[in-house]
Amino acid sequence: MIQGLDQWAAQNDMEPEPEPTQSQIGRIIVKKQAEFILQNEPPMMYRAQVQGRCNLQFAGDSSNLKKWQEEWTLPQRDRKPSHQYEYQPLNSDHPNNLIHSIKIEFPYRVLSNSGQDSILRPVLSVHGIPFVPGSSVKGIFRRLGKFKPNDSSDKKTIETYCGIEEKPGILRFHGAYPIGDWTNCMVDIVHPQQSRQVRNNNPTSAFTLISFYQPQFSFEFSSAETNINWQDVDRILHEALAFGLGGKTSTGYGFLSIPNYANPQYSEQYNQALHVSFKGIGVCSSLLNRQPEFRPNMFKAALRGHIMRLLGGVCNSESAVEQHVNRLLGSTDQEGVIKLFWNSEELDDTTTLSKIYTRNGSLHITAEPRASRGDIDFLGKVLQFAYIMGGFGKSWRRVWHQKFMPEYQEFPIGCHWELNSDWINFKKTIEVNSKDSLEAFLKDLHTICLNRLGSRPPAPISNWREAWNPNRVTVYTSSKLVTKSQAIKLFHQKLFKTTPAIGGRERPGEPRFVSSVWHRMLPIGDNQYLEIVTVFHGDRSPWRNQFQPFTTELKKKGLELTWGTQPS
């Protein structure tokens, strides 16, 4: 009731506002109670991670995650975090000058997990400021020491800083704190696709995690000793960070600069690694907030998926294939023996369409000492396979439509990758520039897979949709080099684009299926291409009786059988 309304009504000869009924009073009380409960609900951080209370890890419903992040970071109107860490430069006049800080800016993401909760997030200090614990920073010092010769001065210095069993270290590691706006683009996403693309067509889940995006960190140290050479600590810290900080370093997270195996200045490590330079354009991945982001982890994802296909085509044991892939590339239970690093350079964006990347860069692959030379050579072959047969990243199964079907303007489709260099350090490389050389390359790779993990007798995993076996997959290639695609318009014919195995849909609208057909225009040079169409037909059910019509149309377009068997 409005205060004074009764008096105003009497002065104006009007009926006063009626008293609320008991039912109205009851509804008001219930509403007030609900508002009170809502305002006094425990923060998302302290709720049980169950549906209806707080689900942080599932990207499909991000409302809880958004509220959790707002409660955590408490952004002000200028979108800067309420609580920030103060950077104190080295040897400053600050009263707390016993703490020596070193400021370092990372070019990409950094992930540091607290080991708690159901979501990957960093350790939190007072006021909720995330940080990398001092124990982790000390760990990267010790890791660097393992790579130093026993008689080197750096190894002895690191042991002095960190301590050995008989003597404590003289350096205190206080941790690394983000400075500036550390909340920028923190909500990260991982979306494993191998199961849906290789094994079956079942939907997969996307998961969220929290990582620092292009952060500035203040690494802090102190010591009871007065003769510490802080410039030397700075040098060793930079050298230690060359191996990466935190998790997911095998997909490019946590690197301050390019690792030694990707840097020609470290010739011994560089010469043992594989290197290739690419130029690519395609559909960009998106974060939960729909912001596009070029994500270097797509190279490792491509290798993982293709290794599963190739080995799943010669070995009928799923567990054996999984163990082999996990040993090479790692899993949640173990670190892989293979390391990858993508050194990226963004090109001028010459297109008016959004969510498109144009990248120039180099991919470097190396292996830990416990891996064999055969492992890294095998990864090299698989990388060639990925480049020749499709590409990398989102929509890699289709050619880049802006280049090969410019009249199509609905939305970006496909990708296109070209070589900027030779395959450096790749052993027994077969140059693919024709139908015959592609056939030789695929035969050689299949033999390598048989020798690596082939069943006795060789047999594919029968229930996988994309097991690379000549009885289940057929590769068609243009009989000669072409300057434009002959097959691209087949994918847009009404009959074929609504066939699940071809267009990935049953009717116009959102795709529901992963297409069983790959299409690639392999650049040969001088604006000439080898057109390649790969068809998986182990399971005919998603083809809806369109298998024979589609392969017949491919032959009419001049594409010929190159690998596999002619299916009946």
Salt bridges, closest charged atoms under 4 A:
GLU41 OE1 - ARG47 NH2 3.88
GLU41 OE1 - ARG53 NH1 3.73
ASP117 OD2 - ARG121 NE 2.69
ASP154 OD2 - LYS148 NZ 3.39
ASP154 OD1 - ARG235 NH2 2.78
ASP188 OD2 - ARG109 NE 3.85
ASP188 OD1 - ARG295 NH2 2.72
ASP232 OD1 - ARG235 NH2 2.82
ASP234 OD1 - HIS238 ND1 2.71
GLU239 OE2 - LYS148 NZ 2.44
GLU239 OE1 - ARG235 NH1 3.64
GLU293 OE1 - ARG109 NH2 3.05
GLU293 OE2 - ARG295 NH1 2.92
GLU318 OE1 - ARG199 NH1 3.75
GLU322 OE2 - ARG199 NH2 2.47
GLU335 OE2 - LYS339 NZ 2.52
GLU346 OE2 - ARG359 NH1 3.82
GLU368 OE2 - LYS339 NZ 3.65
GLU368 OE1 - ARG370 NE 2.77
ASP375 OD1 - ARG327 NH2 2.97
ASP375 OD1 - ARG452 NH1 3.04
ASP377 OD1 - ARG373 NE 3.23
GLU407 OE2 - LYS489 NZ 3.72
GLU418 OE2 - HIS416 NE2 3.01
GLU439 OE2 - LYS443 NZ 3.50
ASP444 OD2 - LYS381 NZ 3.05
GLU466 OE1 - ARG309 NE 2.63
GLU466 OE2 - ARG397 NH1 2.59
GLU466 OE2 - ARG465 NH1 3.34
GLU506 OE1 - ARG512 NH1 3.16
GLU506 OE2 - ARG544 NH2 2.40
GLU531 OE2 - HIS519 NE2 2.76
GLU553 OE2 - LYS556 NZ 3.56
